[in-house]
Amino acid sequence: MKIQFENPYTDERTSFQKDAIEAVCDLFHGQEICRTEFTVTRDFASDQLALPGMQNELGVGNRLQLLDDELLANLGIIQLRNGLAPSSTLASGDFTVEMETGTGKTYVYLRTIFELNKRYGFTKFVIVVPSVAIKEGVYKTLQMTEEHFRSIYTNTPYEYFLYDSSKLGQVRNFATSPNIQIMVVTVGAINKKDVNNLYKDSEDTGGEKPIDLIKATRPVLMVDEPQSVDGGLEGRGKEALGAMNPLCTLRYSATHVDKHNMVYRLDAVDAYERKLVKQIEVASLQVEGGHNKGYVKLLSTSNKRSSITAKIELDVQQLTIVNRMAVTVKAGDDLQQVSNGRAVYADCLVQNISCKAGEEFLELSNLEKPLRPGEVIGDVASDEIKRLMIRRTIEEHLDKELRLRPRGIKVLSLFFIDRVEYYRSYNEQGEAVKGKYALMFEEEYRKSAAKPKYHTLFHEVDLKSDATEVHNGYFSIDKKGAWTDTAENNQNNRENAERAYNLIMKEKEKLLSLETKLKFIFSHSALREGWDNPNVFQICAIRDIGTERERRQTIGRGLRLCVNQLGERLRGFDINTLTVIATEGYEQFAENLQKEIEQDTGIRFGIVEKHQFAVIPVKDEQGGTTALGITQSEAIWTYLKEAGYVDARGKVQDALRTVLKEDTLQLPKEFEPQLPEVKSILKKLAGKLDIKNADERILIKTRQAVLHSEEFQALWDRIKHKTTYRVQFDNENLIIQCIKAIRDCPPITKTRVQIRKADLAIGRGGVLSEETAATAPITIEETDIELPDLLTDLQDKTHLTRRSLVRILTGCSRLDDFKHNPQQFIEIASESINRVKRLALVDGIKYQRLGNEYYYAQELFEQEELTGYLKNCLEAKKSVYEHVVYDSPGVERTFAEDLEKNEAVKVYAKLPGWFKVPTPLGSYNPDWAVLVDKEGVERLYFVVETKGSMFTEDLRDKESAKIECGKVHFKAIAVGEDPAKYVVARTVDDLMSHC
């Protein structure tokens, strides 16, 4: 099995990856293809590096021609394009890309390497990672993408390797090779100068220090998870990065701490809204009434202001109830008093607290052994809770396997445990012995597998042997082959980790195969970051997840969209749902996850700031792009406040959530062009993440009386037929229309400067600015513009032949504009051509009904399982299903409610995802099928598309084009008397107007 990689430059589903790649590449806009050749000699000065006996050997490095102000100008354009606040200065050569876990960050920075080489000739790249796990993950991705990249970049020669201090000859090749060189290294291998071979003279590099060879190449650094690489306050990792003399440093993560010059951002909310990652649901196990023992859990210890304290969790009496709370205690405290007099804590005194790093503990007077962080006394049958969590994980797994295995999808589950010895340990003879978690798992697996509902999964399977073969542990491995807890704080531990990760990473595709029995993976912390498998559908955290960023990192192991046995990525929340089995309620889990996202990304859920809309791009009269600006942003904010959508602090009110859900938000006339961008920003700020409660998931059953009724049979017979299509368009006319479209485009301006003046007032409220004057735009005559390859660029963006493009360009009479502003011309021309192409596809489409044997069988309603959550379901009497599952609580729910209420509507169906109409722009799934009885005299049959707006121009090009294709499809299958009509409606009243 091979995982298939999509090309974001041709596949619209991954266009966000293209945006991230372009954001980095455009930083160097204006740079010529350029590289440095330096002589490797003993005298190191400038671009020259000296090694004895090597005076004739050349090294090849990167060279940057752009000045800082040119880079800053490029940076501002990129930030404006991506809705980011422009940087005022270029404080460093660090640039930040934020991408949510699971959206292809590694692919993006690897693809960026090839684009930077193609456009600017850069050849030397160093990927720096924080751990062995991520290093092995990157190396595995390099292996998996090799064929993909070689096909896209016409076999451009490149080499990649893992830095090994015992193989320093690779560093010499890195410096001297003219080809693309990619070195992958952990920060732990480069950040300790006193013991690191990188900083010592070596015969393998001709007597020179390897670091000097690297410095001479001026590499582009790609830093994966920089918040873990930098090295905290001491910054030793960041110091090691600077020692490489990088041309620039590109920083990639979902959880940045320092956001240097951000060029692209795809945050958690973006990823969930665009369905680029799995939907998250939480199956929670909560103990109620378990306060009968003296429960104490050590959370942490600290020494602040010379006061040593411990943060513990215990049960506190509050009026008539007991609540489990976190409190801070010091030596000498009586826990009976701290808990407000609970007798279960009698004679329980805090005796000693240690906060020394690695040796933290809490001693209590009634305990023989001290408590370590995370350890608990007085818990309610802790092992039994963990057994229940394992059981729930197995059942969630098997339920998904029933549904997904027939689709060729291998289901995996991941357990995070607190101690390796609880899964596997060793006896005195050194033989591996199953720990309590392994034994629990096998017992629960056999019990679950024996249930009748899972019979089809275990036909002719020996459950005794199967239970031992479907699970395994991935932990560090010591030199003797024994499993151990993971740590990478020294060379020995890094080597232990290396042995385990070699096993994990090299079997990634094998693990995805249905032929491999392994389905349940136990890990300590080895998989917290760096290991992603797209088919992890369950994550069970037997250990606590609550430290900063740990919750996001933990669930991040299962966020990737799954793949089938052909390695094809599958989309949609109906398939991609990650179930997290946790001991906290789903509301609490959602709240804590949201807090982490707020800390990591800076998103303030529920608060609209006055400057929130300042960076929205706006087209000016000359066709250029500027930012909306602070003043205009404040005007929008004031409107929202006066309309009652936010309060004086900017806190979102329910009225705003309502209009956003119903898609009825309006703005003053002067801001109507910015409405889509304003809505997008407000949606991110207005609501919490939609995390589902697994206990509210229900199987949606068919309503047999409706499904087999004569009315629904008549309706289905009119819409069930399949079609094929062909597209006919006049190539000559397409070229004429493209010429006209480009000719009619707004004027393309030369580079301009606008001077504005503002008064500054410094007061207690901060620095306020008020614009007082502005000059007319001043045009800059640029005579040194190097024109790009226009035909190649347009061919990449439009996929037309060079011959057709030559005719379009010579016919549009606007090639002078290309000389004035090449980039703006290419953008406008490619956009115009692609818009004409879309219209031509739809205008020239012809559908033909296939033979009578080609149709969607009515039995599919019973064969294809449908699930939903109570919060997104409406009970229905007239529908084929007992519940209507809706995505939009506004338009779709209201439409379903009105169908139920309207007496003229006899039966209807929310058309399932498998009911698809083929179009040149991808499959199209209409919304509803409805039968209306008109006053008992006439039956009318409808296929209905429900949209928030009735106006096609308000919809995206692609969406409106699919709707047009739907009209032609249903017209093609409309034969005989009373055919089904295809209509677009916002409400049931709109539908009835067609009767």
N, C-alpha and C positions, 0 to 999 in steps of 0.2 A: 504494500500500500504506500502511495506517495501523496503527501498533502499538496493540493493545488494552490498556487498563489495567483491572486487576481492582480491585474495591472491597473493601478489607480488612474493612469492616463487614458485608458480606454473603457474602464468599467465605472459607471456612475455610482455604483454602490459603495465604492471605496474612494470616491473623489476627495474625501476629507484627508486621506493620506497624501494625495497629490498637493493639496493646499499646504500641508505641513512641509513637504519637500520644497515646494516653490518658495515658501516663506524664507527658508534658509538660503536657497540658491540666489534669490533676488537681492540678498545682502550685497552681493558682489557685482551687481548690474553695472556695466561700464568697464569691467575688468577684461583685458585681452587674454586670450589663451597664452599662458606664460608659465615658465618653470625656471628654476635656478640650477645651473650646473656648477658644481664646486669640485676643486681638486682635493683629493685626500692626501695631504702632506702634513709634516710635523708642525709647521707654523699655523696655529689657528688664529685667524684674523678675518673679520668680515665673513665672506662666504667661503673661506678657505680653511681646510682642515688637514693637518699633516700627520701622516703615518710613515715610518721608515720603510723604504722599499716599495712604496705604493704611489709614488709621485705621479704616475701616469694613469692612475685609476680615477675615474670621475664618479662623483656622487650626484644624485638628482633630488632636488627638493622643490617645495612650493614657494612661490613669490607673490606678494600682494603689492599691486600698483596703486590701489585707491588710497586717497588721503582720508583722515578721520572724518572730516566734514562731509566727504562724499559717502562714506559708510553711514554716517548719521542721517543724511538725507534719504538714502535707500531704506534705512531702518524705519524712519518716520512714515514713508509711503506704505511699507509692509504692515506696520502696526495699524495705520488708518484703515487699510483694506481688510484687516482681520478683526476690527472692532476693539483694538487695544489702545490704551492711553499712550500717546507718543512720548518717547524718551527725550528729555531736554538736552542731555549731554551723553557722550560716549565714554562712560567712566572706565570701561574695561573692554577687553576683547571677548567677553563671555556673552553668549546669546542663549535664550531659554526657549525650549519647546515643551509645552505641557500637554500630555495626552493621557487620557484615562486608561487605567490598567485594562488590558484585553483588547485594545484597538489597533494593535500592530506597530507599537513604538519601535521595536527592533528592526522590523522590515523597513520602516520609514527612514531610519538613519543609515541603514545599509544602502538603500536605494539612493539616498542623498549623496553618498560617496560617488556613485557612478555618474550622477547628474553633474556634480562639481567637476569631475574629471572631463566629462563631455563638453561642458561649457567653458571651463577656465583652465583645464590642463592640470589641475591639482592631482598629485599621485601619492602623497604620503599621509596616511591616516592612522591614528592610534585610538582604539576604543578602550576606555578605562572603566572598570566595573568594581563594585564594592566587595564582591564575594566570589568564591569558586563556583557557586551555583549559577550565578548570572554569567560568569565567564564560559562555563560549559554550555549554557543555553544559547549564548551568542554564537559560539563555535558550531553548535548543532544547526542553528539557523543559517549560518554561512554555507554549511554543507547542503542543506535542504534547498537553498535558493540558487545554488550554483548553476544548474541547468536553466532556470528561469532568467537569471541575469545575463547569462551568455547569449540566450536567444534574443533578448531585448537589445543588448548593446553589441550585437554582431561580433561575438567572441573577442571583445576587448580583453587583452591579457591582464590578469590580476592574480595576486597571490595573497594568502592570509595564513596567519600562524598564531599560536598561543605563545606568549613570551615565557621562556624558560631560562632561568639564570645559569643553567648548565649547558645551554646551547646558544651562546652569544654570537656565533657565526651568523645566525638568522638576523641579528641586528645589523651586522655589516651588509648583508644582502638587502635589508630594508633600505639602507642609505644609498647603496650604489645602483640598485635596479631602476631602469627607466619605466617599468610597469607600475600599475596601481599596487601599492603595498598596504596591507591592513594588519596591524598588530593588535592583538587582544591581550589585555593585562589587568590583573587585579591591583587595586591600590595598595594592598598589603605587600605586594611584591616590589614596590617602587618607593615607598615612603619612609624607609629607614636607611639613611645614607651610611651610617657607621657599619652596618652588616650586609649591605646590599651590593652584589656584584655589578649592578648597573652603574655604580659610581666609582668603580675600581678599574685600573689598567688591566687589559686582558690580551693574551696572545691571539685569541680567536678574532679579535678586531684589530690586529696588527700592533698591539701595544697601547692602543688608545682606550679611553673610557667610553663604554657604549653610550652613555648619556650624551657625550659630545657629538657622536655621530647622529643621534636622534635630533639634537638641538640644531644641527646644521641643515637638516631637511625642512625645518619650520613646519612640523606636521599640523594637520587639522585634528584637534582632539574631539572625540565624541564621548561624553561622560554619561554613562547610564546610571540612573539613581544618584545624582550628585549630592543629595542630602546625606547619603551614607558614605560618599567618597571624600567629601571636603575635610572631614575630621573634626567637626564641632568647633569649639571656641579656639583650640590650639591651631587648627587648620593645617595639620601636617599633610593631609591628602592634597589640599589645594596648593600647598607649597611644592609638592612633588609634581603637580601638573605644570606649575609655572617653570619648573626646572627644565622642562622639555622645550621651552622657547616656542610655544605654539603660534601658528599664524592666526588662529582663533580657537575658542573653546565652545562647543555646542553641547548644551546641557539638556538631557531628556529625562522626564519623570512625570508621574501623576501627582506626586506629593513634594513639590519643591519647598525648600525653606527660604532660600535666597533666589529671588526672581530677577536675574540680571537681564535687562534688555529683552523682554519677552517678544517673540516674533509670531508665535502661534499658540492658540489655546483651544483645546478640546476637553472641557472639564466633565465632571461626573454627570451633571445635569444634561449637558449636550449629548453625551453618549447614551444615556437612558432614553431621552426623548427621541433620538434618531434610531433607536433599536440597534445600536452598533455593538452592544454587549448583551449578555443574558439579563432577563428580568430576575429580580431577587424576591424570593419568598422566605419566610422564617417559620420553621416548625419549633415552637418553644415548649420547653418542659419546665414548669414552675412548681415549686413546692409551696403548698398552702398550709398554714397552721403548724409548721415544723419548728416550733420555738421551745421545745421541752427540755433541751439540754443547753449547757453553757457554750454556745456557739462563738468561736473566735477565729477570725482569719486575718493573717498578717498581709497587709497590702504593700507597705513600703516602710523604710526608715529614713530619717534625714537628720542633718546637723545644720541648722540655720541659726545664725546669730548666737553661736555657742550653746544652743539648746538642742539636745538630742531627743528626738521624739519618734514615735511610731504611729503610722496610720493603720488602724485595724477596722475590721467589720464585726459588729456584734448586734445582738437583739436588744433594742431599747424599749422600755415601757413608755408609751405615750397615751395618757388618759386611759381609755379602756382597751386599747389595742397595743400589740407589740409589732414594731417595725425593725427590719434589718437595716442598719445604717453604718456609714463610715464615720469614725471619730478619731481624734488625735489624742494620744496618751503619752505620758512620760513616766520615768521610773518612780515608783512609790504610789502610783494611782491604784485605787481600789475599783475593780470592774463592777462590783455590786453597786457602788455609788454612781459610776459612769452610766450604768444601764438603768438608772432611776429606781434602784432598790430591788432588782430582780434576784430572788433567792438562789437561782441556779448558778449565780456567780459568787456565792459566799466563799470567803477565804481565797479569792483569786486576785492576787496583787501583781502588779508589773514590777519585776525585780531588776531586770537588766535589758538594755537595748544596745545593739551594735549597728553602726551605719558604715563600717569600713567596706569599701567596694569589694564585692565577691564574698564577703563574710557577714552579710546582714542577718540578724536574728532578733527574736524577742523571747525572753525568759519569763514565764509565769510561775507563781509560787506553787500551784497545784499540778505542774507538769514536770516530768523527769527530763524530757528532751526539749530544747528550744524550738520555736517555730521559725521556719525559713519563709521568705516571701512566697505567697501563694498557698502555703500550707494551712490546713484547717483542723480544728478540734470541735467536737460537739455537733458535727453535721448530721443530717438525716440520711442514714444509710447511703453514704457517698457512692459506694460501689454499685448499689442497686440503681441509683440515678444514672450512672454511666452505662449500666447494662440496658436500661430503658432507652438511652440515647442511641446506643448501638443498634438496638432492635428497630427503633424508628427509622434510622438511616437505612437499614437493610430493606425495610418495607417500602420506603420511598424509592429506593433503588429498583426494586423488583417491579413496582408499579410503572416506573418510567421504562423499564426494560420491556415490559409487555407491550407498551405503546410504540417504542422507538426501534426495537430490534427488527420488526418487519420492514422498517424503512432503511435498514442497513446502517443503523447508528449504534455504536458501542457505548454503553453507559458505564461511567466510572464514578466511584465515590472516594472521598478523601477524608481521613481521620487525622486530626492534630491531637497528639497525646502529651501528657505532662512529663512522663519518664520513659525512656527506652526500655528499662528493665521490666516495666509493666506489660510490655508486648513480647520481649524476647530477652532472656538472660542465659547464663551459663552455669553448669554445675561444676563440681570440683574436678571432674575429668575434662573440663573444657568443652563439653557437648552443649549444643544449643537446646534450651528448654523454653517451651511456650510460657509467656507471662499471662497474667490474669485477663488482660484485654483480648489476647489471641484466643484464649479458651472461651471467654464470653462470646466472642464473635462467632466461633464455630458452632457453639450450642444454639445461639439465636438464629444463625443462618439455616441450620437444619430444621428448626421449628418452623420458620417462615416458609422455607422452600416446600415443606410438606403440605401447606395449605392448598385446598382445591383450586383457588383462584389463580395459582401460579403453576398449575399442572402442565400447561403447554410449554413452559420454560424448562422443565426438568424431565421431560419424557425420556425414559431410558438412561437417566443420569444417576450414577452412584453418589448419593448425597454425602456419604461418609468421606469418600476421597475428594469429592468436589469441594467440600467445605474447607479442606486444607489447601487446595490449589488456587482458590479465587482471591486470596489475600496475601499480602506481603508487606514488609517494612522497608522504607528507604531512610537510612540513617548514615551517619559517618561510620567508616570501617577502619579499625586500627590495624597496625601492621600484622597482627596475629589473626586477622579476619573477624574479630569480634565487633559487634555493633556498639555504638557509644553515642552519648548526647553530643549535639553539634556545637562546635565553637570554632572560630577561625582567628583566635587571638595570638597564635604563634605558628611557626612553620610546620611543626609536627601535626597540629590540628588541621592546618590547611591541607596537608597531604592526606589525612584521614578523610576529609571531606571530598577530596579529589577522587578517591577510590569509589565512593558511593555515587558521585555525580556522573562518573563515566558510565556506570551501570544505568542510571536513570536516563540520561540524555541519549545514549546510543540506542535505546529501545523505545524511543518516543512513538515512532510509527507502528512498531510491533504491538505496543500497548493498545493502539487504536483498532487493531484487527479483531474481528469477531472470533477468529481462530485461537487467539490467546486467551486463556482462561482467567488470567489475573484481572480483577475488576475493582477490588477494594484495596486502597493504599493507606498504610499507617506511616505517619511521620512525626518527628519531634519538632524541629524548627527548620529542617533542611529545605523544606519547600516553601518557606514563607515568601521569598522573592526569588525570581530567576527561573522557576520551573512553572511552565504553564502547559496544561493539556486542554485542548478545546472541548473534550468530552467529559470533563468533571461536572456532574449534575447535582451532586450532594456533597456538602462539606459539614462535617461534624466536629465541633471543637470541644473535645473532652477536657482539654485544658482551658483556662480562662483566656478570653480575648477582650482586653479592655485597655491596654496601654496605648499611648499615643500612636496613631497610624496603624496599629496592629490589626484592627478590625478591617480596614480597607485592604491591607496587604493580604490578610487571610482570605477574605472572600474573593480577592483578585485572582487567586489560583483557579477560580472556576468561572470567570466572567467571559472568557472568549466564546464566540459563537462556534457551535459544534460542526463536525465534518462527518460525512458518510464514508462508506467503504471505498469510494472512488477518490477520497480526499477532497471532495467538493464542500465548500462552506455553505451551510444552510442557515436561512434567516427566518425571523419571525418569533414572537414570544410564545406562539402555540407550541413550538418545539423547544425553544431556548429558555428554560426556566431553571435557575439555580436555587436549590433548596438548602437553606442553612439550618442545621439542627443546633439549637442553643438553649441555655437554661434561663434566659431572660425573655420577658414578654416581647412580642413583635413590635409593640408600640415603643417600648424602651430601646429595643435594638435599633429601630428606625431613628429614634431621637439621638442615640449615641453615634450612629453612623453619620447622621447629618451634622453633628457637632464636629466630627473629625473632618468632614468635607469642608465645613466652614473654616476650620483651623488651617487645613492644607491649601485651600484654593482662594480664600478670601471672600467667597460668596457669603453674603449676609442674607440668609433666607428671611423673607418677610419685611425687609427694609428697602425702600427705594430712596437712593441718595439724589440730591439735586443735580449732581454732575453726571448722573447715570447714562444720559443719552448724548453726551458731548461728542463722542467719537463716532457717532453714526455718519457714514459717508453720504454726501449730498452732491448731486450734479449741479454745476453752475451753468449759466446761460451759454458759455462757450464750449460746453461738453466736458469740462474738466471735473475733478473731484476735490471737494474740500470736506472738512469736518463740520458737523452741525454747530459745535461751539458751546461754551458754558452758558452764555446768555440765553440761547434758544432752548438749551436743555432745562434751565431753570423755569422757562416759560411753560414747557410741557409739564414739569413737576407741579407748578402752581395750578395748572388746569386740573391735574389729577386730584390735588388737594381740595380745590373748590367743588369738584364733582363728587366728593365724598369717597374717593377710591383709596386715598391714603390720609393718615392723620398728620398732625403738625410735625411729628418726628419722622414721617415717611413710612410708618408701619402700614402694611397692606391691610385693607378692610375687606370684609366678605363681599361687598359690592363689586370690588375689582375682580375677585376670584370668579364671581358669577358671570360677569361680562366676558371674561377670558374663556371660561368653559363654553359659553354659548356663542362665542365669536361675534359679539355685538359691540365691542369697544370702538368708540369713535374719538377723534381728535379734532381740534379746531382746523378750519379749512387750510390754513397755511402749512400745517404739519401732516396733512393727509398722505403726501408721498412717502413719509417716513413711518406710516402706521405699521407695516409688516415688521420693521426692525424694532420699533417700540414694543409691539406685542411680544416679540421673541424675548426681549430683555425682561419684560414684566412676568412672563411665564416662568422664567428661571428664578425670579425673586418671590413669586407669589405663593408658591405651595411647597409642601414637603415632598420628599421622594416617595414615589408610589411603591411601597414595599408591601407585598401581599402576605396575608396570614394563611399559612398552609392548612390550618384547621378549618378555614372557610372555603377551601377549594371543594367544588362539588362536580360530580359527573352529570352532565346535562343529558337527560333522557329524551327520547322522542315521544311526542304525544300521538299514540297509535291511532286514535280516532280521527285526528286531523290528517296524519300522514297517509292513511289508507282511505280517506274520504273521496267521494266522487268529485267534489269541488277541487281538492288539491291535485288529484290525478289529471283533471282537465287543465289546470294551470301549468303543471309540470310538463305535460305533453307539448305545450306551446313554447317552452323555453329551453328544453333539455338538449336540443340538437347541437352537435359540434360543427365547426366550420374550419375551412382553411382560407388563407388569403394570399393575394399577390399584390404587389405594388406596381402600378404603371405610372410613369411620369415622363414627360418630354424633357430629355436632357438639355436640348437647346433652350427650352423655356426656363429650365432651372438656372442656367447660366445667365439668361437675360434678367431673371428676377434677382439673382445675386448682385449683378451689376447695378440694378436699380436700388437695391437695399443699401449698398455701400455708398452710392451717389447721394442718397437721401439722408445719410447719417449726419449728425451735428458737426459743426466745424471742428477740426483738430488744431489745437493751439500749440504754439511754441512754448518753451519753458517761460514761466512768468514769475514775477516777484510782486507781492503786495505788502505795502508798509502800513502798519496800524499803530496808533498811539493810544496809550491808556494812562489814566491817573492811578497811582497806587496809594492806598490808605492803610496804614498799619495801626491796628487797634487790638483790644482784648479779644475780639472775635477772630483775629487772624489777619492775613494780608488780603485785602479786597481790591479788585481791579475793575475799572470802568472805562470802556473804550470811548475816546473823545474824537478821534479823527481817523480817516483812512484815505490813502491815495488811490488813484486809478492803477490798475495792473500795469506793470512794466515788463515788456517782453525782453528776454535775454536771447541775443543772437549767438547760437552755438554753431561754430564752424568746424569743430573737430569731432562731430558725432560719427562713430564708426557704424555703418549700416549693417544690421544682421542679415542672415540668409533668409529673406522674406518667404521664398517659396517653400523652403524646408519647414519653417515655423508654421506657416499656414497649413501645410500638408499634415503635420503632426496634429494640429488642432481641429481640422475639418475632415480629414481623410478623403479629400477629393484628389483627383490626379493632377499632376503638375501641368499637364496640357490645359485642363479646365481652369486651373487657377491663373495661368498666364492670360487666358482669354478674359477672365473676370477682371483682373488687375489692369490690363491694357484698356478694357472697355469702360471702367468706372471713372477715368479721367481724374483720379485723385492721388496719383503716385507722388506728386509734390508734397502732399501731406505726410507721406511715409518718410520723406527726407527731413521734414521739420520735426517730427516726433514719432520715430519708428515704433516704439512700444505701444503707444496709444493707438496708432493705426492698426497694428497687428491685432490688438484686443478688439477694436470695433469691427474690423473686417471679419475676423473669425466668428464673433458673436452674430453678426448679420448673416453670414453664410449658413451657420448652423441653424438659425431660426428659419431661414428659407427652406432648408433641407427638411426640418420637422413638418412644416406646412405642406411641402410637396408629398411627403410620405402619407400624410392623412388625406390630402385632397385626392391622391391617386390610388387609394386603397380599394380593393374589390374583394368581398367575401363570397365564398361559395359553400353552401351546405354540403357536408359529406353524406355518404349513404345512410340509409335508415338504421344500419347497425351501429353507427357512431353517435353515441349520446351519453349523457350523464345519467346513470341508472338511479332510480328512486331508492333502491336498496342501500345506496351509499350513505343515506342519512342514518341508517342503523349500523352500518359497518364501520364508519369513520367516527372514532370517539371524540366527543366535544367536552371540554372542561371549562369551568369558569370560577370566579370568586363571588361570594354573596354581594360584596360591595359594588360589583360591576354587572349584576344580573337583575333582570326584571321578570317576575313570574308572568307567564302568558297562557291564555286559554285558547286563542285562535291560531297560535303558531305551531309549526311542525315540531318545535322543541318546547319542552315544558318551561324553559327560561330563555329569554333573549339576552345574549352576551353583547355588551356594547363597549366601544372604546371611548366615545364622546358622551359625557353625562348631560350635555346640552342637546344638540341636534338629534343624535341617535336615540337617546332614551325618550325624549319628548315625542319623537316620531312613533316609536313603539307603543308608548302609552296611548297616543291618539288613535293608532290602529286598533287597539283593544277597545277603546270607547266608541269608535264609529260603527254604527249599526250596519252601514252599507258594506263594510269590510267583512267578508265571510272567513277567509283563510289567508295566511301570509307566511313567509319564511324570510328570516335574515339569512341570505345566501352564504353557505360555508366557504372556507378558504379554498376548498378543492374545486369549486365551480368557477372556472377561469375562461376568459375570452382571450385568444392569442392576438397580440398586436406587435407591430415592428418595434415598439418602445418597451416591450416586456408584457407579461401577463396582466390582465385586468380582471378584477373581481367586483362585479356589481353589488349593490347593497341589499336590495329587497326584491321579492316576488310577491305580488298582491292580487287577490281576486276581489272585485267589487261587484255587488249585486245591485243594479240600478232599478230601484223601485219594483223589484220582483219581476221585471219584464226582460231585462237584458243583463248578461254577464259581461264584465270587462276585465281584461287581463293586463297586468302591468309589470314591467321590470323598472324599478325605481332606483335612481342614484340620488342620495341625500347629500346636499352640500350646504355649508353655512351661507354661501352667497349664490345667487341665481345668475350672476353675471360672469361669463366665461373669462373676461379680461381680469377678473379678480383671482382666478386660479392660476397655478403655475403652468407654464407652457406644456410640460409633459403630461400633467394631470388632465388638462382640458383636451389634449390630443387623444388620450386614451378614451375619454368620454365620447369623443367624436367617432372613434373606432367602434365603441360599443353600439352606438346608434346604427352604424352600417351593418354590424354583425346581426343584430336582432331584426333588422329589416330583411336580411338575406334569409333568415329562417322563418319569416312570417309567411306562411302558406295557408290556404284554406280560409274558412270563415272565422271571424273573431280572433285574429292573431293578437299576440301580446304586443302592447305598445311600450316603447322605451321612453321614459321621461326623467328629467332632472327636477327635483323638488326639494324645497326646504322644509315644508310642513305637509301634513295630510291635507290641509285645505288647498295647498298648491296642487297636490295630486288630484283632488276631486274636481279641480277646474278643468281637467282633461276629460272628464266623464261626459 
